[in-house]
Amino acid sequence: QLGVSEYKLFGLLGMIKRLSNNAPWTKIISAFRFGLTKLNALDKIKRA
């Protein structure tokens, strides 16, 4: 069973898919993961 955060994530990814003119899911997931990695790196720099 999915929790609230999973539904929010799927909603966000669905919105990105609509805004990107129905780009392939592989491209959307790849870009999302890249963004998360970048945010993580910036957070580590800020905490250092």
C-alpha positions in Angstrom: 0.0 0.0 0.0 1.3 3.4 -0.9 1.6 6.2 1.6 0.9 9.9 1.2 4.5 10.7 0.2 4.5 8.2 -2.6 1.2 9.7 -4.0 2.8 13.1 -3.9 5.9 11.9 -5.7 3.8 10.2 -8.4 1.7 13.4 -8.7 4.8 15.5 -9.1 6.3 13.1 -11.7 3.0 13.1 -13.6 2.9 16.9 -13.6 6.5 17.0 -14.9 5.4 14.5 -17.7 2.5 16.8 -18.7 4.7 19.9 -18.6 7.4 18.2 -20.7 5.0 17.5 -23.5 4.8 13.8 -22.6 8.5 13.1 -22.6 9.4 9.4 -22.1 9.4 8.2 -18.5 13.0 7.1 -18.7 14.0 10.7 -19.5 11.8 12.1 -16.7 13.1 9.7 -14.1 16.7 10.3 -15.2 16.3 14.1 -14.9 14.6 13.7 -11.5 17.4 11.6 -10.2 20.0 14.0 -11.5 18.2 16.9 -9.8 18.1 15.0 -6.5 21.8 14.2 -6.7 22.6 17.8 -7.4 20.5 19.0 -4.5 22.3 16.4 -2.2 25.7 17.7 -3.3 24.7 21.3 -2.7 23.4 20.3 0.7 26.7 18.6 1.6 28.7 21.6 0.5 26.5 23.9 2.6 26.9 21.7 5.7 30.7 21.6 5.3 
